Amino acid sequence: MKTKKMSISLSDSLIYFIENYQIEKGFNHSSEVIEEALQLLRERDLENAYREASKEVETDWDILAGDGLEDETW
């Protein structure tokens, strides 16, 4: 994977967290911690998008599932 260097500013508490997390989890570089955090954010956003899309499908399905059928048909 191609990488690009980036400079960011973080609070002391976040830097402390990243450094400790790196040591605890055995990451080689702090950038790996940031990468994992960003991947989790991406996954969360994707899950939310699928959840919203699923609601639309369920609503459409509920409308279509009973289309033209009456209780006595069954």
ZAZA-697220 format. One record per residue (C-alpha): residue in one letter; residue number from 1; x, y negated, z. Coordinates in steps of 0.001 Angstrom, whole numbers, m for minus. Each point is the difference from the previous one (the first is absolute). Layout:
<sites>
 residu num    east   north      up
      a NUM       X       Y       Z
...
</sites>
This chain:
<sites>
 residu num    east   north      up
      m   1       0       0       0
      k   2    1317   m3428    m910
      t   3     384   m2314    2974
      k   4     312   m3734     328
      k   5    1459   m1900    2912
      m   6   m2326   m2389    1816
      s   7     456   m2328    2927
      i   8   m2793    m344    2585
      s   9    m366   m1789    3318
      l  10   m1451    1869    2971
      s  11    m574    m774    3646
      d  12    2466    1336    2540
      s  13   m2602    2453    1295
      l  14    m528    1508   m3469
      i  15    3738     274    m581
      y  16     351    1727    3364
      f  17   m2818    2380    m917
      i  18    1547     809   m3396
      e  19    3434     634    1497
      n  20   m1390    2267    2710
      y  21   m2269    1840   m2406
      q  22    2955     555   m2321
      i  23    2020    1578    2807
      e  24   m2893    2056    1408
      k  25   m1059    1402   m3387
      g  26    3491     448   m1408
      f  27    m243   m2380   m2928
      n  28    3308   m1009   m1558
      h  29   m1026   m3593    m753
      s  30   m2542   m2481    1314
      s  31   m1274    m375   m3567
      e  32   m1256    3595     204
      v  33   m2169    m989    2984
      i  34   m1429   m2941   m1938
      e  35    m574    2241   m3018
      e  36   m1945    2511    2093
      a  37   m2098   m2768    1545
      l  38    m839   m1423   m3412
      q  39    m884    3445   m1322
      l  40   m2420     447    2912
      l  41   m1603   m3359    m830
      r  42    m348    1037   m3642
      e  43   m1616    3302    1001
      r  44   m2394   m1760    2386
      d  45   m1093   m2401   m2736
      l  46    m477    2882   m2420
      e  47   m2070    1923    2557
      n  48   m2186   m3071     530
      a  49    m464    m399   m3757
      y  50   m1034    3659    m350
      r  51   m2360    m343    2959
      e  52   m1680   m3033   m1592
      a  53    m248    1746   m3381
      s  54   m1481    3050    1702
      k  55   m2736   m2139    1570
      e  56    m968   m1270   m3444
      v  57    m144    3524   m1420
      e  58   m2054    1290    2944
      t  59   m2510   m2839    m420
      d  60    m285     631   m3736
      w  61    m318    3745     599
      d  62   m2793    m492    2535
      i  63   m1913   m2047   m2554
      l  64     534    2513   m2820
      a  65    m434    3186    2047
      g  66   m3701    m603     543
      d  67    m691   m1656   m3330
      g  68   m3330    1267   m1300
      l  69    m377    2730    2605
      e  70   m2800      71    2516
      d  71     m74    2013    3228
      e  72   m2541    2430   m1428
      t  73    2348     822   m2893
      w  74    2130    1977    2382
</sites>
